[in-house]
Amino acid sequence: MKLLADKSVVVTGAGSGVGRASAELFAHHGARVVCADLRTEWVEETVGRIDAASGTAVAVTCDVGRAGDVDAAVQAAVDAYGRLDVMFNNAGIVGVIGSIADTSTDQWDRTVAVLMRGVFLGMKHAARVMVPQGSGSIISTSSTAGLMGGLGPHCYTACKHAVRGMTTSVASELGPLGIRVNAISPGNTVTAMTAAVITPGDHTAVDVAAQHIAAGSLLGIPGLPDDIAYAALYLASDEARNVTGHLLVVDAGQTTIVGNGRFHQQPTAVHHEAGRRT
C-alpha cells in the first residue's frame, strides 16, 4: 500500500543521512518529493536515486537559514505538484561545540540559523500553503538532546529543545485548520554527521559509528536513517490522522530506561531493609 500516494512533499537536508532515507522512502510510497539541501551535488544524487527507482523528485539548493531559500523550496513543490501536503524540516548540523565560556557568538548564531530558524522558516512557509488548503502535515527533527542535558553541545541542545516548543505551539494554532504538527526525536543514529563526531573529522567512518552506537544500545543494534524515515512516514501519512503536537522518540530506550536490569536477574533473591523482609 502506498501511504503517500500523490502527496507533495518537501524534505530539507535530503542530500544525506535521515533526509535522503526519508526522501527515498516517501517516493517509494508514492510521494512527489522536493529534495532540498545546501549541497547541490548531494541532493542531485538523491534525486537520481529516486528517479532510478521510478519515483518522482526534483532537487533544490537550499540554505534553511535563509528565508528566501526555504520559501523557494516550498514554492518548488507548489509549482511542480500543485500543492504541499508534507513539510519535513530535517536539515541539521552539530554546530558550535565547546564550553559555554569559550563558545563563539558568530558560530552560535550560525548554528541557531540552521537548527532553530530553519525549522521556524519551514513551518512558516509550509503554513502559507497548507492553511488555504485546509490540510497538511509538518514534521521536524528534534533529538534526544532536546529531552535531556549532556547529550549534545550547548547550542544544539538549546535548539532541539526549541523544536519541541515550536512543535507544540504551532500544533495548537494549526490543528483547528486541519494541519498536524509533530516532531521526531532520534537517538544515536548512524550518519556521516555522527561518524564525524565519533571519529573526529572523519564523516566516512560510518562502520565505526555503527559499531559504537550498537555497543551502547539497549537493543544491541545501531540506529539507522531508515528507522527515522519510517517514523516520519507514519507521521506524514493518514495513518497518523489523529496525532498532533507529539514528539515521537526513536532512541532504543535511551531517554526512558536507566540501569542495567540487575533487579530482573535474581528471581530467587530476598532483599532486606531496616531488618524487614520484602
C-alpha positions in Angstrom: 0.0 0.0 0.0 1.3 3.4 -1.0 0.9 5.5 2.2 1.7 8.8 0.5 0.2 8.3 -3.0 0.3 11.6 -4.9 1.3 13.6 -1.9 3.5 16.6 -2.4 6.4 16.6 0.0 9.4 18.8 0.8 12.3 17.3 2.7 15.2 19.5 3.9 18.6 18.0 4.4 17.7 15.5 1.7 21.3 15.2 0.4 22.4 12.6 3.0 21.5 10.6 6.1 18.0 10.8 7.5 16.9 13.3 4.8 18.0 11.1 2.0 16.5 8.0 3.5 13.2 9.8 4.1 13.0 11.3 0.6 13.6 7.8 -0.9 11.1 6.1 1.4 8.4 8.8 0.7 8.9 8.5 -3.0 8.7 4.7 -2.7 5.3 5.2 -1.0 4.0 7.4 -3.9 5.0 10.9 -2.8 6.3 13.5 -5.3 9.3 14.9 -3.5 11.2 18.2 -3.5 14.6 17.3 -2.2 16.2 20.4 -0.6 19.8 20.6 0.6 22.7 23.1 0.8 24.9 20.7 -1.0 23.8 20.7 -4.6 25.7 17.7 -5.8 24.4 15.6 -2.9 20.8 16.4 -3.3 21.0 15.8 -7.1 22.4 12.4 -6.3 19.4 11.8 -4.0 17.0 12.7 -6.9 19.0 10.5 -9.2 18.5 7.5 -6.9 14.7 8.3 -6.7 14.5 8.6 -10.5 16.3 5.3 -10.9 13.7 3.6 -8.6 10.9 5.1 -10.8 10.0 7.8 -8.2 9.2 11.4 -8.7 11.5 14.1 -7.3 13.2 17.4 -8.0 16.3 18.9 -6.5 16.5 22.4 -4.9 19.6 24.0 -3.4 18.5 25.4 -0.1 20.2 27.0 3.0 17.4 26.6 5.6 18.7 29.6 7.5 17.7 31.9 4.6 14.1 32.8 4.3 14.2 33.1 0.5 15.7 29.7 0.1 13.0 28.0 2.2 10.3 29.9 0.5 11.7 28.8 -2.8 11.7 25.1 -1.8 8.1 25.3 -0.8 7.2 27.1 -3.9 9.0 24.5 -6.0 6.6 21.9 -4.6 3.6 24.1 -5.5 4.9 24.8 -9.0 5.8 21.2 -9.7 3.0 19.4 -8.0 0.2 22.0 -7.4 0.2 21.8 -3.6 2.1 20.9 -0.4 1.0 18.0 1.8 4.0 17.3 3.9 6.9 19.5 5.1 9.8 17.6 6.8 12.1 20.1 8.5 15.0 17.8 8.8 18.2 19.7 7.9 20.7 19.9 10.7 24.3 20.2 11.8 26.2 19.6 15.0 27.1 23.2 15.1 29.3 25.0 17.5 30.9 23.0 20.3 33.0 23.7 23.4 32.5 25.2 26.8 29.9 27.9 27.3 32.6 30.4 28.2 34.6 29.8 25.0 31.6 29.4 22.6 31.9 31.7 19.6 29.0 34.1 19.3 29.2 34.0 15.5 29.2 30.2 15.4 26.3 30.1 17.9 24.3 32.4 15.6 25.0 30.2 12.6 24.0 27.1 14.5 20.8 28.7 15.6 20.1 29.7 12.0 20.2 26.1 10.8 18.7 24.3 13.8 16.1 26.7 15.1 15.5 29.4 12.5 15.4 26.8 9.7 12.6 24.9 11.5 10.7 28.2 12.0 11.0 29.1 8.4 9.9 25.6 7.3 6.8 25.9 9.5 6.1 29.4 8.4 6.3 28.8 4.6 4.5 25.5 4.8 1.7 27.1 6.7 1.2 29.8 4.0 0.3 26.9 1.5 -1.3 24.5 3.9 -3.7 26.9 5.6 -5.6 27.7 2.4 -5.7 24.0 1.6 -7.1 23.2 5.0 -4.8 20.2 5.3 -1.1 19.2 5.7 1.5 17.6 7.9 4.5 19.4 9.3 7.3 17.3 10.8 10.5 18.5 12.3 13.6 16.7 13.6 14.4 17.3 17.2 16.8 15.0 19.2 17.2 13.2 22.4 19.3 16.2 23.2 16.0 18.1 23.1 14.9 16.0 26.1 17.9 15.8 28.3 21.1 17.7 29.0 24.5 16.4 28.3 23.7 14.6 25.1 24.9 17.3 22.7 26.7 20.6 22.5 25.0 23.6 24.3 23.6 25.3 21.2 22.5 22.0 19.6 20.7 21.1 22.9 19.0 24.5 23.2 17.8 24.4 19.6 16.5 20.9 19.8 14.5 21.9 22.9 13.2 24.8 20.9 12.0 22.5 18.2 9.8 20.7 20.8 8.4 24.0 21.9 7.7 25.2 18.4 6.0 21.9 17.6 3.5 22.1 20.4 2.9 25.8 20.0 2.3 25.7 16.2 0.3 22.5 16.6 -2.1 24.4 18.9 -2.6 27.1 16.2 -2.8 25.0 13.1 -4.7 21.9 14.4 -8.1 23.6 14.1 -7.2 24.4 10.5 -6.6 20.8 9.6 -2.8 20.8 9.8 -0.9 18.4 12.0 2.4 19.4 13.5 4.8 16.8 15.0 8.4 16.1 15.7 10.8 13.2 15.8 13.5 12.8 18.5 16.2 10.4 17.2 18.7 8.9 19.5 22.1 7.9 18.3 21.8 7.3 14.5 24.4 6.2 12.0 25.0 9.1 9.6 28.0 11.0 8.2 27.4 13.6 10.9 27.6 11.2 13.8 30.5 9.4 12.2 32.4 12.7 12.2 31.7 13.1 15.9 32.6 9.6 17.0 35.7 9.5 14.8 36.6 13.2 14.9 36.6 14.8 11.5 36.0 11.6 9.5 32.5 11.6 8.1 33.2 8.4 6.1 33.7 6.3 9.2 30.1 5.1 9.3 31.0 1.5 10.0 32.9 2.6 13.1 29.9 4.7 14.1 27.6 1.8 13.7 29.7 -0.5 15.9 30.0 2.3 18.5 26.2 3.0 18.6 25.3 -0.7 18.6 27.6 -1.3 21.6 25.8 1.4 23.6 22.3 0.5 22.6 19.9 -1.3 25.0 18.7 -3.3 21.9 22.2 -4.0 20.7 21.6 -2.6 17.3 22.6 0.7 15.7 20.0 3.3 15.0 19.8 3.8 11.2 18.5 6.6 9.0 15.7 4.2 7.8 14.5 3.9 11.4 13.8 7.7 11.5 12.5 7.7 7.9 9.8 5.1 8.9 8.8 7.3 11.9 8.5 10.3 9.5 6.5 8.2 7.0 4.0 7.4 9.8 3.6 11.0 10.9 3.3 12.1 7.2 0.6 9.6 6.4 -3.1 9.5 7.1 -2.3 6.6 9.4 -1.4 9.4 11.9 -4.5 11.4 11.2 -5.3 11.8 15.0 -1.7 12.6 16.0 -0.5 16.2 16.5 1.7 18.1 18.9 3.6 14.9 19.5 7.3 14.1 19.9 8.0 10.6 18.6 11.1 9.4 20.3 13.2 6.8 18.4 16.1 6.1 20.6 16.2 2.4 21.7 15.0 3.5 25.2 18.0 5.8 25.8 15.9 8.5 27.4 13.4 6.4 29.3 15.4 3.3 30.6 18.3 3.6 33.0 20.2 1.0 34.9 21.3 -2.5 33.8 18.3 -4.6 34.7 20.1 -6.2 37.7 16.9 -6.5 39.7 15.4 -8.7 37.0 18.3 -11.1 37.1 17.9 -12.6 40.6 14.4 -14.1 40.7 15.1 -16.1 44.0 16.8 -13.3 45.9 15.2 -11.8 49.1 16.1 -8.2 49.9 16.1 -6.8 53.4 15.8 -3.2 54.5 15.9 -1.9 58.1 15.5 -5.5 59.3 12.3 -6.1 57.4 11.7 -8.8 54.8 10.4 -7.6 51.4 
